[in-house]
Amino acid sequence: YYASRGLGDVYKRQVLFCCPPAKKLTSYTVPEGVVAIANSAFGQCKALETVELPSTLKYIMTYSFAECTALKSITLPESLTEINDFAFSGCSALAEVNFAEDSSLATIGNAAFYDCGALTQIDFPDSVTSVGQGAFVSTGMKSVTVPPTIYDIGYSAFGFYTDQSGDIVAMDDFIVYGYEGSYAQSYCSDNEVKFEAIEPENTDDGKNSCLLYTSDAADD
């Protein structure tokens, strides 16, 4: 189901509101022109294995694909800027998350990939600046490389899982790879997660600078 609806004061485009779980679709192509996939639009579509996203998409909203337990991979378009809270939570078969080469993605919300047990690797594009609380709790990841462009990392974003009591606890062997003085190192210190420094490939353009990123610096 689609509708034209205002998004804030800026956007008035087509929004995909709902793909009913009762349809039991195994694949779906979101039409070009859609800029937002609404809250829970594909939630609990347990038969959905593949979905193709349009080049116009900017927002994946809260719980958009939550508990799509057959979804195996997702390719995110260059236009996407936000993955909101719990967007792919409970997608237990999701093994691949592919980003566009010139990705515009800036924000990955709280618990966005929570309980994606098949997900063993994530390669962040340099466009990402914020990773929310618990974003990758209870995935199959054993390590992650965090680029220095990420300057906001929520509690338990990496290196945590939920135990049988439902408590969020730290993994003993998880490693965060990042640059000295980066927010990745600060996150590990605050959350008692193992950090291993990597050498910058170059510092000519400042992308791999060892300076600590702050939100004020990013705004400049």
N, C-alpha and C positions, 0 to 999 in steps of 0.2 A: 504494500500500500504506500502511495506517495502523496505528498502534498507540498505546496509552496508555503513556506513559513519563514518569518523573520528570525534571524539568528543575531541577537544583540541589535545594535543600531546600524550595522554595516551590511550584513548579508541577507538577501532574500532570494533563496534558491530552492531547489528541489531537495526534499528530505525523504529518505527511506525510513518509514516508521515501523513496519512489521512484515516479517515473513513467517506466517503461521507454522508452528512446529508440526501440526497435523498433516501438512502437505508432504512431509517426509522426503524433501528434496535431497539428492546427493550432490548436486552441483548448482551453482547459481552465478549469474553475471549481473552485477550491479550496473545499471545503465549509465552512460555518459551524461553529465549534467548534474548528477547527484553530488552534493557537497558535504552531506552529513548522513551518517547512519545512526539513527536515534537509539535512545536507551532501550536495551533488551530486544532490539529489532530481530536478531537471529538467536536470541537466548533459548537454550535447550532445543535447538534444532539438531537433534542427536544423530541424524542420518547424514548431515551435511559434511562432505569430504573435501570439496574444493569450492572456492569462491573467488571470482575475479573482480577486482576493484577498479573503478574508473579513474581516468587521469585528472578528473575534476574534484576528487574527494579531498576534503580538508580535515574533517573531524570524524573520529570513531568514538562514540559516546559511551557512557557508563553501561556495562554489562552487554554491549552490543553483540558479542559473540560468546558470551559466557555459557559454559557447559555444552559447547558443540563438541562432543566427545569423539566424533569421527573426523574432525577437521585435522588434516595432516600437515598442511603448509599454508602460508599466506605471503603474498608479495604485496608490499606496501608502495603505493605510487609516489612519485616525486612531489606531488602537490600536498600530501598529507602533513599536517602540522601538529596534530594532537591525538594521542591515544589516551582516552580517559580511564578513570578508575574501574578496575575489574573487567576491562573490555574483553579480554581473552581468558579470564579466570576459569579454571576447571576444564580447559581444552586439553584433556589428558593425552591425546594422540598427536598434538601439535609438535612437530619435530623441526620445522624450518620456519624462520621468520626472515624474509628477504627484504632489504631496503634498496630503494632506487639509488643509483650512483650519485645523483645530485639531489639527494633527499632534502626536504624542507622540515622534516620532523624535529620539533623542539622539545616536546614534553611527553613523557611516558608516565602515566598516572599511578596512583596507589594501587598495589595488588593487580596491576594490569595483566601480568602473566602468572598470577598465583596458581599453584597446583597444575602447572603444565609439565607433567612428569617426563614427557618424551623430549623436552627441549634441553639439549645438551650444550648449545653454543649460541651466542648472540654477538654479532659484529656491529657495534654502534656506528652510525654515520657521524661525521663531525658536526652536523647540525644540531644534535641532541645536546641540550643544556641542563635538563632536569629529569631525574628518575625518582619516582615517588616511593613512599614507604611501602615496604613489602612487595615491591614490583615483581621480584623474581623468587619469592619464597616458594619452596617445595617444587622447584624445577629439577631437571636432571643435570644441571650445570655443576661442575666441580671447580671451575675457575672462570674468570672474566677479565678482559682487558678494557680498562676505562680510559677513554681519551681525555686530554686535559680541558677540552671544551665543556665538559660536564662540571658545573659548579654548584649543583644542588642535588644531593643524594639523601633520600629519606631513610629513617631507621629501618634496619633489616632488609634493605633493598636487595643486597647480595649476601650469599653465604649463610642463609637461615632456612629452616624447615619447620613444619608443624609436627609435633610428636603425637602419640596416641591420645593424649589428653587434650589436644588442640592448642597446646602452648607453642609459641614461636621460640625456637632455640637455635643457637649457633651450630653450624657444621664444624667438625673438628679439622677437616682437611681442605677446606675451601681456600682458594688463593685469589686475591685481587692483584692484577698487574697494572701498574700505572707509573706516573712520573713523580719524582721527588718533589715535595712541596705542593702537590696537587690536592684537589678535594678528594680524590680516591684515597690518598694516604691519610687524610684527616678522617674520612669515613671509617677506615679500618682501625685507626687509633680509638675512635669513639665507640666502635661496636665490637672491638676485640676480635677482628678478623685479620688473618694473615695477609700481609702486604709484601709484594716483591717489586722492586723498582726496575724499570726498563730504561734503556738509554735512548734519548731522542735521536731520530734519524737525521734531523737537521734543525737548526734554530734560525735560519735565514729569515723566515717569514713570521716567526714568533709562535707558530702553531704548536710547537713542542716545547715551549718555554717552561722552565721549572718554577716560574712564579705562581704563587697561590692565586687561583681565580676567586673573585668575589662578585656578588651581584652588581655592586656599584661599578666595578671595573668592566663587567660585561655590558652595562648600560652605556659606558663611554665608548 
